[in-house]
Amino acid sequence: MRVGGNRKAKDFFSSQDDWDDAAPIQRKYNSRAAALYKDKVRKILKEIHHVSPLILSQVLAMFSVQLH
């Protein structure tokens, strides 16, 4: 995967001070680390020019992120 993938996500999360791998999924999803990663993915996706707006919207929706 060009933008992310499990390995990149795990590496990012483990580098964050507030990340607790044993935390419940809801707490992980709402953590500061998750918000930072969503922002990082959004920025990368905005830089990929060949991605259609529909695909971009669908990917961002998976992360509950909206384009402004």
C-alpha positions, 0 to 999 in steps of 0.5 A: 500500500502506497500511503500506509499499511499495517506496519507503518501504522504500528510503527507510528503508534508505537512511537507515540507517548500516549499509545497503549497497545492493550487499550480497548479499541474505542480508546485507541480510535479516539486517542491523540495518536489516532488523530495524528495518524488520521491527519498524516494519512489525510495530508498524504492522500491530498498530495497524491494527484492521481487519486480520484476524488471519489476514492479519496473520499471513500478512504478518508471516510474510513478514518472519519476524516472530511476534506475542507 
